[in-house]
C-alpha cells in the first residue's frame, strides 16, 4: 500500500526545483514569470505599500525570496535567499504591536493550524495595523511542504472577521482564465504522464508554457462582477480593530 505522503504529494520533484531556484532571487523572479500559470494582479498590494509612511514596519510572512523595501522583515520556515528570520509563523519572535503591515501571499493554505498564525499576526500588528493576504480558490494542489485549504471569497473574509479584523477590501487577484490554465495544464499532465510522478512533474510545467498567453485574458476578466465564482485566488486587506476574545 502507498503511504499517505506519496499519494498527497505528487509534485515532490517540483518542490525540490522550487527550493533550489529560491537560492537566487533573480532566478526565482524569472522562473515565476515563465512558470506561473496565473496572471496575478498586485495592484492592491502596491497601492497599500505606497500609502505607508517611510518608517512603517513591514513583516513579510512566508516570504520566499520576495522583499518589499529595505525596512521589510522577511520570515520563512526555510533559509531562502532574502530571508531574515527562520521561524514558524504560529510562534513569531516579535514583541506585541511591532508592525504596521503584515503581508502573507499564498501562505494560509500551507499552515495546518492557520487560526493560530492569524492570532499571531493580530498580536504583532499595531492597533489599527493592516494585513494583506492572498489565498487560492480554483487552484491545483501545491504541497510545499503541505497544502490544506481553499477559500471562497465569503470564507476568506469570515476567516479574518472572526479574528478581530475589519475588511477594507477583498477581490480576485487571479481571475477565471488563470484558473482555467491551471486546471488545463494539470489535467493534461495527468493524462499524458501515464501514472509516472516524474513525467507528471515535468509535463505540468511544460504545459504552462503552451498556455502562457491565455492567462493575460484576466486583464479583462478579473474585474468582472462574476469573476469571484471561479477566481484563481483572492486578495484581502483588513485592519486590526478588536480584541480577540479569550476562549
C-alpha positions in Angstrom: 0.0 0.0 0.0 1.3 3.5 -0.8 1.8 5.8 2.1 -0.2 8.9 2.5 2.6 11.4 1.8 3.3 9.6 -1.5 -0.4 9.9 -2.5 -0.8 13.5 -1.4 2.5 14.9 -2.8 2.6 14.1 -6.5 4.7 17.2 -7.1 7.7 16.3 -4.9 10.1 16.9 -7.8 8.6 20.3 -8.4 9.1 21.3 -4.8 12.8 20.4 -5.0 13.1 22.5 -8.1 11.4 25.5 -6.5 13.5 25.3 -3.4 16.7 25.1 -5.5 15.7 28.1 -7.5 14.8 30.1 -4.4 18.5 30.3 -3.6 18.7 33.1 -6.1 16.1 35.9 -6.1 16.8 36.9 -9.7 16.5 33.4 -11.0 13.3 32.9 -8.9 11.8 36.0 -10.4 12.4 34.8 -13.9 11.0 31.3 -13.3 8.0 32.9 -11.5 7.3 34.9 -14.7 7.6 31.9 -17.0 6.1 29.1 -15.0 3.3 30.8 -13.1 0.0 29.6 -14.7 -1.8 32.7 -13.4 -1.8 36.4 -14.2 -1.8 37.9 -10.7 -2.9 41.4 -10.1 -0.6 43.0 -7.4 -2.3 46.4 -7.7 -3.9 46.3 -4.2 -0.6 45.4 -2.5 1.3 48.1 -4.5 -1.2 50.8 -3.5 -1.1 49.7 0.1 2.7 49.8 0.3 2.7 53.3 -1.3 0.3 54.6 1.3 2.5 53.7 4.2 4.9 56.3 5.8 8.6 55.7 5.2 9.3 54.5 8.7 6.4 51.9 8.7 7.3 48.4 9.9 6.5 45.7 7.4 6.6 41.9 8.0 6.5 39.6 5.0 5.4 36.1 6.2 6.3 33.1 4.1 8.4 35.5 2.1 10.4 33.1 -0.1 12.8 35.4 -2.0 10.5 38.4 -2.3 11.3 41.6 -0.4 9.1 44.7 -0.2 11.6 47.5 0.6 14.7 47.8 2.8 12.7 48.0 6.0 10.7 44.9 5.3 11.4 41.9 7.6 11.2 38.6 5.8 10.2 35.5 7.7 10.1 32.0 6.4 10.4 28.4 7.6 13.3 27.9 5.2 16.6 29.9 4.8 16.0 31.0 1.3 17.8 34.0 -0.2 16.5 37.3 1.3 15.0 35.5 4.4 15.9 37.5 7.5 14.4 35.2 10.2 13.7 31.5 10.0 10.8 30.7 12.3 7.3 29.3 12.5 4.6 32.0 11.8 2.5 30.4 14.5 5.1 31.4 17.2 6.9 34.5 16.0 9.9 36.1 17.8 8.5 39.7 17.9 7.0 41.9 20.5 3.3 42.8 20.6 2.5 45.7 18.2 5.8 45.6 16.3 4.5 46.1 12.7 2.2 48.5 10.7 1.7 46.0 7.9 1.8 42.2 7.6 1.9 40.6 4.2 1.3 36.9 3.6 0.9 35.8 0.0 -0.3 32.2 -0.6 0.7 31.1 2.9 -2.5 30.3 4.8 -3.3 27.2 2.7 0.1 25.7 3.8 -0.4 26.1 7.5 -2.4 23.4 9.2 -3.3 25.5 12.3 -3.8 28.7 10.3 -6.0 30.2 13.0 -3.1 30.2 15.4 -0.9 32.0 12.8 -3.7 34.6 12.3 -3.8 35.2 16.1 0.0 35.8 16.0 -0.5 38.3 13.1 -3.0 40.1 15.2 -0.6 40.2 18.2 2.4 41.6 16.3 0.3 44.3 14.5 0.0 47.7 16.0 -3.5 48.9 16.8 -5.0 50.0 13.5 -2.4 48.0 11.6 -3.2 46.3 8.3 -2.9 42.8 7.0 -2.6 42.0 3.3 -3.2 38.3 2.4 -3.8 36.2 -0.7 -5.2 32.7 -0.9 -6.1 30.2 -3.7 -9.6 29.3 -4.7 -9.7 27.5 -8.1 -6.1 26.3 -7.9 -4.5 22.8 -8.1 -2.8 21.1 -5.1 0.7 22.6 -4.5 2.3 21.0 -1.4 5.3 22.9 -0.2 5.5 21.0 2.0 1.7 20.5 2.5 -1.4 22.1 1.1 -4.5 22.1 3.3 -7.2 24.7 2.3 -9.1 26.5 -0.4 -11.3 29.6 0.2 -14.3 31.2 -1.4 -14.5 35.0 -1.1 -17.0 34.7 1.7 -15.0 32.1 3.6 -11.8 34.2 3.3 -13.5 37.3 4.7 -15.0 35.3 7.5 -11.6 33.9 8.5 -10.3 37.4 9.2 -13.5 38.9 10.6 -13.7 36.2 13.2 -10.1 37.1 14.3 -10.6 40.8 15.1 -10.0 42.3 11.6 -12.3 44.7 9.7 -12.3 44.2 5.9 -11.1 47.1 3.8 -11.5 45.1 0.6 -11.5 41.6 -0.8 -11.1 41.0 -4.6 -10.0 38.3 -7.1 -6.2 38.6 -7.5 -6.1 35.9 -10.1 -9.1 35.6 -12.4 -11.1 32.9 -14.2 -8.7 32.4 -17.1 -5.8 31.8 -14.7 -8.0 29.1 -13.0 -8.7 27.6 -16.5 -5.0 27.5 -17.4 -4.1 25.9 -14.1 -6.7 23.1 -14.5 -5.8 22.5 -18.2 -2.1 22.1 -17.5 -2.8 19.8 -14.6 -5.4 17.7 -16.5 -3.1 17.2 -19.5 -0.1 16.4 -17.3 -2.1 13.7 -15.5 -3.5 12.4 -18.8 -0.1 12.1 -20.6 2.1 11.1 -17.7 0.7 7.6 -17.6 0.9 7.5 -13.8 4.5 8.5 -13.6 5.3 11.1 -10.9 8.5 12.2 -12.7 6.8 12.7 -16.1 3.8 14.4 -14.4 6.2 16.9 -12.7 7.8 17.8 -16.0 4.7 18.0 -18.1 2.8 20.1 -15.5 5.4 22.7 -16.0 5.8 22.4 -19.8 2.1 22.8 -20.4 2.2 26.1 -18.6 4.5 27.4 -21.4 2.0 26.3 -24.1 -0.9 28.1 -22.4 1.1 31.0 -21.2 -0.5 33.8 -23.4 -4.0 32.8 -22.3 -3.7 33.9 -18.7 -3.5 37.6 -19.9 -7.2 37.4 -20.7 -7.6 38.1 -17.0 -6.6 41.7 -17.7 -10.2 41.9 -18.9 -12.0 39.2 -16.9 -10.5 39.5 -13.4 -12.6 42.6 -12.8 -15.9 41.1 -13.9 -18.6 41.1 -11.3 -18.9 37.3 -11.7 -15.1 36.6 -11.6 -15.2 35.5 -7.9 -17.3 32.4 -8.9 -14.3 30.7 -10.4 -11.4 33.0 -9.5 -7.9 31.6 -9.2 -7.3 33.4 -6.0 -8.4 36.3 -3.7 -6.6 39.2 -2.0 -7.8 40.6 1.3 -6.9 43.8 3.1 -8.1 44.1 6.7 -7.5 46.4 9.7 -6.9 45.3 13.3 -9.8 46.8 15.3 -11.0 44.4 18.0 -9.6 42.3 20.8 -9.7 38.6 20.2 -11.9 37.1 22.9 -10.2 34.6 25.2 -11.7 31.2 25.0 
